[in-house]
Amino acid sequence: MLRGPAAALLRRLAPRVSGGGCGGATRRRLPTPIAPSLLARFSSAPTASSSSPPPSSSAAGRDEEAEDEEFPTLSNSYAGAPLSISVDRSGLYNPPEHSHEPSSDSELVKHLKSIIKFRSGPISIAEYMEEVLTNPQSGFYINRDVFGESGDFITSPEVSQMFGEMVGVWAMCLWEQMGQPEKVNLIELGPGRGTLLADLLRGSAKFANFTKALNINLVECSPTLQKIQYNTLKCEDEPVDDGKRTVSKLCGAPVCWHASLEQVPSGSPTIIIAHEFYDALPIHQFQKASRGWCEKMVDLAEDSSFRFVLSPHPTASLIYLSKRCGWASSEELEKVEHIEVCPKAMELTEQIADRISSDGGGALIIDYGKNGIVSDSLQAIRKHKFVHILDDPGSADLSAYVDFASIRHSALEASDDISVHGPMTQSQFLGSLGINLRVEALLQNCTEEQAESLRTGYWRLVGDGEAPFWEGPEDQTPIGMGTRYLAMAIVNKKQGTPVPFE
């Protein structure tokens, strides 16, 4: 039941459907359309331990016969016959003929293979993911727009404007709990196209004191997506004394881009939003074998294709596995044959907890995952369809379930001044903030086509399974993500329990 500050804020939201906020679409990591049978996780069969990469194939070198090289006759001041020197080249190394045939491998595939060959052994799945997703030249996220119907997957903000508006209600409630500070850093990690933030700002436009306090900071490594975010937020560059600054015309707030959270200036109360950010952080996978837990690696087969192997020796990342197992019960560990660990998620959570501890504020994390140990969840999506993880690296998105229990432990160990709330399902989170009231208000001020899109988007955000009201093609039935996605909040203890985690 909606009550308190969230109810008061919700009643003042603009009662209109925004121009681009209610397009019919589906979840980011569960592409549309998709049959339930495709929801099964990809399980990699255990293989033999890694072996040295195969030698490079080449044409046989041509044998060269020993030949004589005759030098010019010496000057007349030297007596005797002309001098000649014989050079025997039969023992020299003859390099293979270089093939000028064009390779079908992409630059990223060549790069990955060169790393494996240079090390004479496999690389971790974490390193594979990091190269595939964020390689500066060829990474999946770096040089293209991967979101939306024309991309590879769709996120919740692209499903309906209501998602960003509800996150905005949460942010304004937190700001009020913080004492309505005059300056606050609003940080979004991995903003995608900027749709969530645009809907948040548009929905909160009536709350002038809130929008006036904002300094917007976007943590984004892709130059392509930075340009799209610039346009989505209707940014303009304005001259100032020391140069220029970028301002969003949606609310008049200054906007800055950063490559990492560490680069965002500290010192002001902070609101952090991490929606579908943790799931793309690189993971390590471990498999239980006769000799104990072994790390799953990526190696080259004899035909130069990629394959999974188990490391024959202990790896450095076992320290993170040990840490994760220390947070689990013996009963939980007995049930799993595979474990995924994300060191970067642990490190990022520690940074968030430290910042909130020192500056005040809070963070909202929404992603798909589990409140416990995650087993074999790594998946690849290309053009809204699941593909093999090792198929054409760089052409598909890679992601894994988020371990919310690990986030909780990482945050609590980082600081005694913060508290962690949740996780709760996305359906509970959005419902408690008033999405039911919001959709009813929007349905009163829209066309029939917009109404259908709103109903479909609402189901995808808060429903579970296939929509019961769907009358269109079966292969386009909306799939609800209301229970697959979880929401968690990390806040400074001084501010009390955040809405709607009471």
TISE-933224 format. One line per field, with one value per residue (C-alpha): chain; x, y, z; residue in one letter. Coordinates in steps of 0.2 Angstrom, whole numbers, plus 5000, padded with zeros to 4 digits. Layout:
BEGIN
cadena = [A,...]
X = [X,...]
Y = [Y,...]
Z = [Z,...]
residuo = [a,...]
***
This chain:
BEGIN
cadena = [A,A,A,A,A,A,A,A,A,A,A,A,A,A,A,A,A,A,A,A,A,A,A,A,A,A,A,A,A,A,A,A,A,A,A,A,A,A,A,A,A,A,A,A,A,A,A,A,A,A,A,A,A,A,A,A,A,A,A,A,A,A,A,A,A,A,A,A,A,A,A,A,A,A,A,A,A,A,A,A,A,A,A,A,A,A,A,A,A,A,A,A,A,A,A,A,A,A,A,A,A,A,A,A,A,A,A,A,A,A,A,A,A,A,A,A,A,A,A,A,A,A,A,A,A,A,A,A,A,A,A,A,A,A,A,A,A,A,A,A,A,A,A,A,A,A,A,A,A,A,A,A,A,A,A,A,A,A,A,A,A,A,A,A,A,A,A,A,A,A,A,A,A,A,A,A,A,A,A,A,A,A,A,A,A,A,A,A,A,A,A,A,A,A,A,A,A,A,A,A,A,A,A,A,A,A,A,A,A,A,A,A,A,A,A,A,A,A,A,A,A,A,A,A,A,A,A,A,A,A,A,A,A,A,A,A,A,A,A,A,A,A,A,A,A,A,A,A,A,A,A,A,A,A,A,A,A,A,A,A,A,A,A,A,A,A,A,A,A,A,A,A,A,A,A,A,A,A,A,A,A,A,A,A,A,A,A,A,A,A,A,A,A,A,A,A,A,A,A,A,A,A,A,A,A,A,A,A,A,A,A,A,A,A,A,A,A,A,A,A,A,A,A,A,A,A,A,A,A,A,A,A,A,A,A,A,A,A,A,A,A,A,A,A,A,A,A,A,A,A,A,A,A,A,A,A,A,A,A,A,A,A,A,A,A,A,A,A,A,A,A,A,A,A,A,A,A,A,A,A,A,A,A,A,A,A,A,A,A,A,A,A,A,A,A,A,A,A,A,A,A,A,A,A,A,A,A,A,A,A,A,A,A,A,A,A,A,A,A,A,A,A,A,A,A,A,A,A,A,A,A,A,A,A,A,A,A,A,A,A,A,A,A,A,A,A,A,A,A,A,A,A,A,A,A,A,A,A,A,A,A,A,A,A,A,A,A,A,A,A,A,A,A,A,A,A,A,A,A,A,A,A,A,A,A,A,A,A,A,A,A,A,A,A,A,A,A,A,A,A,A,A]
X = [5000,5007,5009,5020,5031,5030,5012,5013,5026,5017,5001,5011,5019,5014,4998,5004,5013,5030,5035,5047,5044,5031,5037,5032,5048,5055,5068,5087,5093,5078,5076,5059,5051,5057,5050,5051,5061,5075,5076,5087,5105,5119,5129,5146,5152,5168,5183,5200,5213,5221,5235,5247,5240,5242,5257,5254,5251,5262,5268,5285,5300,5310,5327,5341,5357,5374,5380,5396,5397,5413,5421,5429,5448,5460,5471,5487,5497,5491,5499,5490,5474,5457,5450,5432,5423,5411,5395,5386,5368,5361,5360,5351,5332,5321,5305,5288,5281,5269,5251,5243,5226,5214,5209,5190,5194,5188,5201,5195,5196,5214,5218,5210,5220,5236,5234,5231,5246,5258,5254,5255,5239,5221,5214,5200,5182,5183,5197,5188,5172,5182,5190,5173,5163,5175,5190,5195,5195,5182,5172,5154,5148,5161,5157,5139,5121,5117,5100,5082,5073,5087,5100,5104,5093,5080,5081,5067,5068,5065,5049,5040,5042,5035,5051,5061,5047,5046,5065,5063,5050,5063,5077,5066,5061,5079,5083,5070,5076,5093,5086,5084,5102,5105,5118,5118,5127,5115,5126,5120,5132,5130,5116,5113,5104,5100,5082,5080,5088,5078,5061,5067,5071,5055,5044,5052,5052,5038,5049,5060,5070,5075,5081,5089,5100,5106,5124,5122,5137,5136,5149,5150,5165,5158,5160,5146,5134,5140,5134,5117,5115,5120,5105,5093,5096,5094,5111,5119,5136,5136,5151,5158,5172,5185,5178,5161,5149,5136,5118,5103,5088,5076,5080,5094,5106,5125,5130,5147,5154,5167,5175,5173,5165,5182,5183,5166,5170,5166,5161,5142,5128,5126,5112,5118,5108,5115,5102,5108,5126,5132,5127,5140,5154,5167,5165,5176,5168,5173,5169,5170,5182,5190,5204,5193,5187,5195,5193,5185,5195,5195,5208,5211,5207,5218,5208,5211,5193,5189,5184,5182,5195,5198,5214,5226,5234,5227,5223,5225,5206,5203,5205,5189,5181,5187,5179,5163,5162,5165,5149,5139,5132,5139,5121,5122,5139,5134,5120,5131,5144,5148,5150,5152,5162,5163,5178,5174,5156,5164,5176,5163,5151,5165,5168,5149,5148,5164,5157,5139,5148,5158,5146,5129,5115,5112,5112,5099,5104,5091,5097,5092,5100,5099,5100,5113,5127,5125,5129,5132,5122,5134,5124,5126,5113,5114,5100,5088,5092,5103,5119,5135,5146,5161,5153,5160,5167,5162,5146,5135,5132,5138,5130,5128,5116,5120,5124,5115,5121,5138,5134,5126,5142,5154,5145,5143,5161,5167,5158,5149,5140,5129,5114,5108,5090,5082,5083,5065,5057,5055,5037,5036,5048,5038,5021,5026,5031,5014,5016,4998,4992,5003,4997,4979,4983,4992,4978,4966,4977,4982,4977,4971,4988,4997,4985,4990,5008,5006,4997,5010,5024,5016,5015,5033,5039,5029,5022,5028,5029,5018,5005,4987,4979,4989,4979,4993,5005,5011,5029,5027,5019,5026,5036,5035,5051,5044,5051,5067,5074,5078,5080,5092,5097,5113,5111,5119,5112,5109,5095,5085,5076,5073,5056,5049,5060,5051]
Y = [5000,5017,5030,5044,5054,5043,5045,5064,5064,5052,5063,5077,5068,5075,5065,5063,5049,5055,5055,5040,5032,5019,5009,4991,4981,4968,4965,4968,4951,4941,4946,4947,4937,4922,4905,4899,4884,4897,4902,4887,4892,4887,4873,4870,4852,4850,4847,4840,4852,4865,4861,4872,4881,4872,4877,4889,4880,4885,4880,4870,4881,4878,4871,4882,4874,4880,4893,4902,4921,4927,4943,4955,4951,4960,4974,4971,4974,4957,4942,4926,4920,4928,4925,4917,4913,4899,4901,4886,4891,4873,4874,4891,4892,4894,4903,4897,4905,4920,4918,4933,4925,4937,4930,4928,4932,4949,4960,4956,4937,4939,4949,4936,4922,4932,4934,4915,4911,4923,4916,4898,4894,4899,4915,4917,4920,4937,4942,4935,4945,4961,4961,4956,4970,4984,4982,5000,4996,4982,4980,4976,4992,5004,5009,5006,5007,4990,4994,4994,4984,4987,4983,4967,4968,4980,4987,4991,5010,5006,4996,5010,5028,5022,5014,5029,5039,5027,5027,5046,5045,5034,5047,5061,5052,5048,5067,5072,5059,5067,5084,5091,5096,5111,5101,5082,5071,5061,5047,5034,5019,5013,5024,5015,5028,5039,5034,5031,5047,5057,5050,5053,5071,5074,5066,5076,5093,5100,5098,5113,5112,5094,5097,5113,5103,5090,5088,5074,5062,5048,5034,5028,5021,5021,5037,5031,5030,5046,5055,5046,5051,5069,5070,5060,5072,5087,5093,5110,5117,5134,5146,5148,5158,5143,5136,5128,5116,5104,5107,5096,5107,5094,5102,5114,5103,5102,5085,5077,5060,5049,5033,5026,5030,5034,5049,5057,5071,5067,5079,5081,5070,5056,5047,5032,5022,5006,4998,4983,4987,4974,4960,4965,4965,4951,4935,4920,4903,4888,4870,4856,4842,4827,4838,4852,4868,4872,4888,4887,4895,4900,4891,4887,4870,4862,4869,4887,4888,4894,4881,4879,4870,4868,4876,4862,4873,4885,4902,4919,4922,4907,4920,4928,4910,4907,4924,4920,4903,4910,4920,4904,4890,4872,4867,4880,4875,4856,4859,4867,4860,4877,4894,4912,4925,4943,4952,4969,4969,4967,4981,4992,4989,4994,5010,5014,5010,5021,5036,5034,5033,5049,5059,5053,5047,5030,5019,5009,4993,4984,4969,4951,4939,4929,4932,4918,4909,4910,4894,4893,4908,4916,4920,4928,4938,4943,4952,4947,4928,4917,4911,4901,4911,4908,4911,4926,4936,4954,4952,4947,4954,4944,4945,4934,4934,4946,4939,4951,4941,4945,4964,4964,4956,4967,4983,4979,4974,4990,5002,5002,5018,5011,4999,4987,4984,4971,4963,4963,4959,4973,4970,4973,4988,4997,4992,5000,5016,5017,5011,5005,5022,5029,5018,5022,5040,5038,5028,5042,5054,5043,5036,5018,5013,5021,5012,4995,4999,5005,4989,4978,4988,4987,4968,4967,4977,4969,4953,4935,4924,4926,4940,4932,4946,4945,4943,4945,4933,4919,4922,4940,4937,4949,4940,4948,4951,4957,4942,4940,4957,4962,4979,4983,4999,5004,5020,5030,5024,5042,5043,5028,5015,5021,5020,5007,4995,4999]
Z = [5000,4995,5009,5015,5004,4989,4988,4989,4975,4964,4964,4957,4942,4925,4919,4902,4892,4886,4868,4869,4885,4882,4867,4867,4871,4883,4896,4892,4896,4892,4873,4864,4857,4867,4871,4889,4883,4879,4897,4902,4906,4895,4904,4898,4899,4909,4898,4901,4908,4897,4886,4877,4862,4845,4834,4820,4804,4789,4772,4772,4770,4754,4756,4749,4742,4748,4735,4732,4732,4722,4727,4714,4710,4722,4716,4707,4723,4729,4721,4716,4709,4711,4729,4731,4747,4749,4761,4767,4771,4773,4792,4793,4799,4784,4789,4783,4768,4773,4768,4761,4761,4771,4788,4792,4811,4818,4825,4843,4839,4833,4849,4860,4851,4852,4871,4873,4862,4870,4887,4881,4891,4894,4900,4913,4909,4917,4906,4891,4896,4899,4882,4873,4881,4884,4873,4868,4849,4847,4863,4861,4871,4864,4846,4843,4850,4857,4865,4858,4845,4832,4844,4854,4869,4878,4895,4907,4904,4885,4890,4898,4904,4921,4926,4926,4934,4949,4951,4951,4965,4975,4972,4978,4993,4998,4995,5007,5020,5017,5023,5005,5003,4991,4981,4978,4966,4955,4948,4936,4932,4914,4908,4891,4880,4895,4894,4913,4918,4905,4912,4930,4926,4915,4929,4943,4933,4945,4960,4957,4973,4969,4951,4956,4968,4955,4948,4936,4933,4921,4922,4904,4895,4877,4867,4856,4870,4878,4862,4862,4881,4877,4864,4875,4890,4878,4883,4877,4880,4889,4891,4909,4916,4914,4898,4896,4904,4898,4904,4902,4896,4904,4921,4919,4929,4924,4916,4917,4910,4919,4915,4932,4949,4956,4944,4951,4963,4981,4995,4991,4996,4983,4975,4964,4952,4945,4934,4924,4927,4939,4927,4914,4926,4922,4932,4937,4935,4946,4944,4957,4951,4959,4964,4972,4965,4948,4938,4921,4907,4889,4878,4860,4852,4839,4825,4833,4839,4857,4870,4889,4899,4918,4925,4930,4943,4957,4950,4959,4959,4971,4985,4979,4979,4996,5002,4994,5001,5018,5017,5012,5023,5021,5016,5002,4996,4995,4983,4969,4957,4949,4957,4949,4958,4953,4961,4952,4959,4977,4973,4966,4981,4993,4983,4984,5003,5007,4997,5005,5022,5020,5009,5014,5003,4995,4981,4971,4963,4951,4941,4938,4949,4965,4984,4986,4977,4958,4948,4929,4923,4910,4894,4877,4867,4849,4841,4854,4853,4864,4856,4862,4874,4863,4846,4837,4852,4852,4842,4857,4874,4889,4906,4922,4936,4950,4967,4979,4994,4989,4987,5004,5013,5003,5008,5026,5028,5019,5032,5048,5044,5030,5030,5016,5012,5001,4989,4985,4968,4955,4956,4974,4972,4958,4966,4982,4974,4965,4948,4948,4951,4938,4924,4928,4927,4910,4903,4905,4894,4879,4862,4861,4853,4868,4880,4873,4874,4892,4897,4888,4896,4913,4912,4907,4922,4936,4929,4930,4915,4899,4899,4901,4891,4875,4859,4847,4839,4851,4847,4853,4870,4883,4896,4913,4923,4939,4949,4939,4943,4961,4969,4984,4992,5002,5012,5026,5043,5048,5035,5041,5031,5013,5003,5000,5011,5027]
residuo = [m,l,r,g,p,a,a,a,l,l,r,r,l,a,p,r,v,s,g,g,g,c,g,g,a,t,r,r,r,l,p,t,p,i,a,p,s,l,l,a,r,f,s,s,a,p,t,a,s,s,s,s,p,p,p,s,s,s,a,a,g,r,d,e,e,a,e,d,e,e,f,p,t,l,s,n,s,y,a,g,a,p,l,s,i,s,v,d,r,s,g,l,y,n,p,p,e,h,s,h,e,p,s,s,d,s,e,l,v,k,h,l,k,s,i,i,k,f,r,s,g,p,i,s,i,a,e,y,m,e,e,v,l,t,n,p,q,s,g,f,y,i,n,r,d,v,f,g,e,s,g,d,f,i,t,s,p,e,v,s,q,m,f,g,e,m,v,g,v,w,a,m,c,l,w,e,q,m,g,q,p,e,k,v,n,l,i,e,l,g,p,g,r,g,t,l,l,a,d,l,l,r,g,s,a,k,f,a,n,f,t,k,a,l,n,i,n,l,v,e,c,s,p,t,l,q,k,i,q,y,n,t,l,k,c,e,d,e,p,v,d,d,g,k,r,t,v,s,k,l,c,g,a,p,v,c,w,h,a,s,l,e,q,v,p,s,g,s,p,t,i,i,i,a,h,e,f,y,d,a,l,p,i,h,q,f,q,k,a,s,r,g,w,c,e,k,m,v,d,l,a,e,d,s,s,f,r,f,v,l,s,p,h,p,t,a,s,l,i,y,l,s,k,r,c,g,w,a,s,s,e,e,l,e,k,v,e,h,i,e,v,c,p,k,a,m,e,l,t,e,q,i,a,d,r,i,s,s,d,g,g,g,a,l,i,i,d,y,g,k,n,g,i,v,s,d,s,l,q,a,i,r,k,h,k,f,v,h,i,l,d,d,p,g,s,a,d,l,s,a,y,v,d,f,a,s,i,r,h,s,a,l,e,a,s,d,d,i,s,v,h,g,p,m,t,q,s,q,f,l,g,s,l,g,i,n,l,r,v,e,a,l,l,q,n,c,t,e,e,q,a,e,s,l,r,t,g,y,w,r,l,v,g,d,g,e,a,p,f,w,e,g,p,e,d,q,t,p,i,g,m,g,t,r,y,l,a,m,a,i,v,n,k,k,q,g,t,p,v,p,f,e]
***
